[in-house]
Amino acid sequence: MNTAADREKERSEYRFTTQSIKLSAKLEHIILPFDVNILNQVLQNLKYYSVEQPPKVLAGLEIVPAGIARKEDLVVDFNNEKQVLGISGNNYDRIMDAFSELMTTLTYAVQPKELKTLFYETLTSAIIKGKENPLKVFSSKSQGFMESLGFDKLFEEEVSPLGIRLSPSNRDVDHTDWFEYRIEPYLYRQTQLYFVTYVYRNHDLKKVNRAIYNFQDLSRGVISVLENP
């Protein structure tokens, strides 16, 4: 069990740089109780300014919706087809405060219609400097494992995982309470850097907010497990 002293030691050993944080609501309606004009009016009242939407960007296998409004370092995006409304930035407290303000104001604006939320989701990414070379860490952790599976024979040389992805063992990706944690070497710079992404989804907003707050300690704990034999 990690003590407060252990957690403080991990914070000093593993330097953390947040890349992005996004907090979203997946709405649950056959027909949405508002249109984009209502949403735009709410955003205008909250001092956001509209931005022109460039073509949607392909990121991996997913289409990332363009932002529709900004305020300082905050970006609001809305996917009408998927009924997903989100705010992104790089400051935990600002995002959570802004998200709460937006959802409360929008709920009030569409009354007497009800605004139903199926689940909330955060997508957080960061770069963390560890103590070891991640390529060597993942290689040492998989020694013998790849060979036992027959992968070394297939590739005709010794191979190892280039990172790991973790998710609940008993829930699939469509579940409303789900997460995916991905950690891999950050290949483009120093040899001690890890790139981490964390998707956490839950029907309870408090649990999602807690996941955002705990992300740094969770990540440092994961790297500590990987780097220590």
C-alpha positions in Angstrom: 0.0 0.0 0.0 1.5 3.3 -1.1 1.9 5.9 1.8 1.9 9.6 1.3 5.7 9.5 1.5 5.8 6.9 -1.3 3.5 9.0 -3.5 5.6 12.1 -3.0 8.7 10.2 -3.9 7.1 9.0 -7.1 6.1 12.6 -8.0 9.7 13.7 -7.6 11.1 10.8 -9.6 8.6 10.8 -12.5 8.2 14.2 -14.2 4.8 14.8 -15.7 3.8 17.0 -18.6 0.1 17.1 -19.5 -0.6 17.2 -23.2 -4.4 17.5 -23.2 -7.5 16.8 -21.2 -11.0 16.4 -22.6 -14.2 16.0 -20.6 -17.4 15.0 -22.5 -21.0 14.0 -22.1 -22.7 11.4 -24.2 -26.3 12.5 -24.4 -29.1 10.0 -24.7 -32.0 11.1 -27.0 -33.7 9.8 -30.1 -34.0 13.4 -31.1 -31.9 16.0 -29.3 -33.9 18.5 -27.2 -31.9 21.4 -28.7 -30.3 22.4 -32.0 -26.9 24.0 -32.6 -28.4 27.5 -32.5 -29.5 27.0 -28.9 -26.0 25.6 -28.0 -24.3 28.5 -29.8 -26.5 31.0 -27.9 -25.5 29.4 -24.6 -21.9 29.5 -25.5 -22.1 33.1 -26.5 -23.8 34.0 -23.2 -20.9 32.2 -21.4 -18.4 34.4 -23.3 -17.1 31.8 -25.8 -16.5 32.9 -29.3 -17.4 30.8 -32.4 -14.7 29.4 -34.5 -14.8 28.3 -38.1 -14.9 24.5 -38.4 -12.1 23.1 -40.5 -12.5 19.7 -42.1 -12.7 16.9 -39.5 -9.4 15.3 -38.7 -8.6 11.6 -38.9 -6.8 10.5 -35.8 -6.0 6.8 -35.9 -9.3 5.1 -36.7 -11.5 7.9 -35.3 -12.8 11.1 -36.7 -12.1 13.9 -34.3 -14.7 16.6 -34.4 -13.5 20.2 -34.9 -14.1 22.7 -32.1 -17.1 25.0 -32.5 -16.1 27.6 -29.8 -13.2 28.8 -27.7 -12.5 30.8 -24.6 -8.9 31.3 -23.7 -7.3 27.8 -23.5 -10.7 26.0 -23.6 -12.2 24.4 -26.7 -15.8 23.2 -27.0 -16.7 20.6 -29.6 -20.1 19.0 -30.4 -20.8 15.9 -32.5 -24.4 16.2 -33.4 -24.6 12.7 -34.9 -23.1 11.0 -31.8 -24.7 13.4 -29.4 -21.4 14.1 -27.7 -20.6 17.5 -26.2 -17.1 18.1 -24.8 -14.6 20.7 -23.5 -10.8 20.3 -23.8 -7.8 22.1 -22.5 -4.8 21.4 -20.3 -5.9 22.5 -16.8 -7.9 20.1 -14.7 -9.8 22.6 -12.6 -10.6 25.0 -15.4 -12.0 22.2 -17.6 -14.2 20.7 -14.8 -15.5 24.1 -13.8 -16.3 25.1 -17.4 -17.9 21.7 -18.2 -20.2 22.0 -15.1 -21.1 25.6 -16.1 -21.9 24.6 -19.7 -24.0 21.6 -18.8 -25.9 23.5 -16.1 -26.6 26.4 -18.4 -27.6 24.2 -21.4 -29.9 22.2 -19.2 -31.7 25.3 -18.0 -31.9 26.6 -21.6 -33.7 23.6 -23.0 -36.3 23.4 -20.2 -39.0 22.1 -19.9 -37.4 19.5 -22.1 -35.1 17.1 -20.3 -31.4 16.8 -21.0 -30.4 13.1 -20.5 -26.8 11.9 -20.2 -25.9 8.3 -20.9 -22.4 8.6 -19.6 -19.4 11.0 -19.1 -16.0 10.4 -20.5 -12.5 11.9 -20.1 -9.6 11.5 -22.5 -6.3 12.5 -21.0 -2.8 12.3 -22.5 0.6 13.1 -21.0 4.3 12.6 -21.4 6.2 11.3 -18.4 9.9 11.1 -17.8 10.8 7.9 -16.1 14.2 6.5 -14.9 14.8 3.8 -17.5 14.7 3.5 -21.3 11.1 2.4 -22.0 12.2 0.2 -24.9 14.4 -1.8 -22.6 11.7 -1.8 -19.9 9.1 -3.4 -22.2 11.7 -5.8 -23.6 12.8 -7.0 -20.2 9.2 -7.5 -19.0 8.4 -9.7 -22.0 11.6 -11.8 -22.0 10.5 -15.4 -22.8 6.9 -14.5 -23.2 7.0 -13.6 -26.9 9.1 -16.7 -27.6 6.6 -18.9 -25.7 3.8 -17.5 -27.9 5.8 -18.3 -31.0 6.2 -14.6 -32.1 10.0 -14.7 -32.2 9.8 -17.7 -34.6 7.2 -16.0 -36.8 9.3 -12.8 -37.1 12.6 -14.8 -37.2 14.1 -12.6 -34.5 13.5 -11.6 -30.9 10.5 -9.2 -30.6 8.9 -7.4 -27.6 5.8 -5.3 -27.1 6.0 -1.6 -27.9 3.8 -0.6 -24.9 0.7 -2.0 -23.3 -3.0 -1.4 -23.3 -5.2 -2.1 -20.3 -9.0 -2.3 -19.9 -11.5 -4.0 -17.7 -11.4 -7.8 -18.1 -15.2 -8.3 -17.9 -16.6 -5.3 -19.9 -16.4 -4.5 -23.5 -15.8 -1.1 -25.1 -19.6 -0.3 -25.5 -20.2 -0.5 -21.7 -21.1 2.8 -20.0 -18.6 2.1 -17.2 -15.3 1.4 -19.0 -11.7 2.5 -19.4 -8.6 2.1 -21.5 -5.1 2.9 -20.3 -2.3 2.9 -22.9 1.4 3.5 -22.2 4.2 3.3 -24.7 7.6 4.7 -25.4 7.7 8.3 -26.6 9.8 7.5 -29.7 10.5 11.0 -31.0 12.7 12.4 -28.2 14.6 11.4 -25.1 15.0 7.7 -24.3 13.4 8.0 -20.8 10.0 9.3 -22.0 6.7 7.5 -21.9 3.5 8.6 -23.8 0.3 7.8 -21.8 -3.3 8.1 -22.8 -6.3 7.3 -20.5 -9.9 7.0 -21.5 -12.3 6.7 -18.5 -16.0 6.5 -18.9 -18.7 6.3 -16.2 -22.4 7.2 -15.7 -21.3 9.1 -12.5 -19.6 12.4 -13.2 -18.0 12.4 -9.8 -16.1 9.2 -10.7 -14.9 10.7 -14.0 -13.7 13.9 -12.2 -11.9 11.7 -9.7 -10.3 9.7 -12.5 -8.9 13.0 -13.9 -7.5 14.1 -10.6 -5.9 10.6 -10.0 -4.4 10.3 -13.5 -1.0 11.5 -12.5 -0.6 9.3 -9.5 -2.0 6.3 -11.4 0.5 6.9 -14.2 3.4 7.2 -11.9 2.3 4.0 -10.2 2.1 2.2 -13.5 5.7 3.3 -14.5 7.0 2.4 -11.1 5.6 -1.1 -11.5 7.1 -1.4 -15.0 10.6 -0.1 -14.1 11.1 -1.9 -10.8 11.8 -5.6 -11.0 
